[in-house]
């Protein structure tokens, strides 16, 4: 029965989940588009501001930094006040940052705008998953997770092509403004967003410490390509932040980072294992264009080479939901890890032999891994915790997921530049297999207590 007392047809939850997950996927994808499309503008950006290409790359690095750091913050706030307010605030920040970046008079203003944009875009993945977790269950939820991940992955794959075409028509500043399109989705999604929360007050001190510690980890991961200063800042934040976070958790076990989340083996192991999937994803989104451009391809040709992966991303959700229902989200996550490793091995051969075919097949496979792994992680974490802390649990798992992406991009940029792209991709191919070892204990059948 619905709230009005009328009978709800069986098709309504399916239709509703399809609409909501598509809209959330569009929002998620536009956030990813803000990173992948901006990559093609770096050369023109550095020319206009008269800066080096390495310095221009910080327009992407700082965006990714803020995207990763603030995910847990949005998740915890949603536990307290619901999803609607935090998501709207995030979209306002994302749109404002995109608008300022498009009109930035100096590179310093551009960097500040990109940080603001990343901080806003971080709301979408965590709160989108929280919305689907609260509205749906069973196979319908699995299909919704997969659809959201598939659409977002497709848009991210199309980012270089969209950015290249838009830059050719309207200039690089127009590419910076692309995420503003997310504001058009909100009116169609508004009523589906949960508003209820626990009503508790936010642990501000805990939130600040967790965000600073996460920033230290991301900076340290990116330091091979960013330099010693960044490494030193990251190390200091980690050395100071980790013990400080431990103290706050002991003092407030129900604070910003609840004990029941960080001591939940399923949440932690699944998130660490799943981080290998975006590591492969980000690595190939960077490595494939780099290898092809070095072979004389043009930017728009590279964009076209990523179209097959975008099409595959739209098909994968049809498989993900039934797969998770059949074998469980944990085992689906394990399959995603194996596929990600295979994709990196194929890409290693493609980079070694300068084979566009192997590189394209590799990025298609890693798109499949992402389309299965991201919703599988969301389902595992959502089922493993109480609904009162589901938001922060999803936020923490998404944080580790995005840090995996930072590892992938850092290894390709750092090790790839020093020892060559094939070596960097081969090193990363081991990461999903290590993740399988971390995940293995959670895949064992649970022991049921007869007394329960």
Secondary structure, DSSP 8 states (H G I E B T S, - for coil): --TTS----HHHHHHHHHHHHHHHHHHHHHHHHHHHTGGGGHHHHHHHHT--HHHHTHHHHHHHHHHHHTHHHHHHHHHHH-HHHHHHHHHHHHHHHHHHHHH-SSHHHHHHHHHHHHHHHHHHHHHHHHHHHHH--HHHHHHHHHHHHHHHHHHHHHHHHHHHHHHHHH-HHHHHTGGGGGHHHHHHHGGGS----------HHHHHHHHHHHHHHHHHHHHHHH-HHHHHHHHHHHHHHHHHHHHHHHH-TTSSS-HHHHT-HHHHHHHHHHHHHHHHHHHHHHHHHHHHHHTT--HHHHHHHTHHHHHHHHHHHHHHHHHHHHH-HHHHHHHHHHHHHHHHHHHHHHHHHT-HHHHHHHHHHHHHHHHHHHHHHHHHHHHHS-GGGHHHHHHHHHHHHHHHHHHHHHHHHHHHHHH-HHHHHHHHHHHHHHHHHHHGGGGS-----TT-
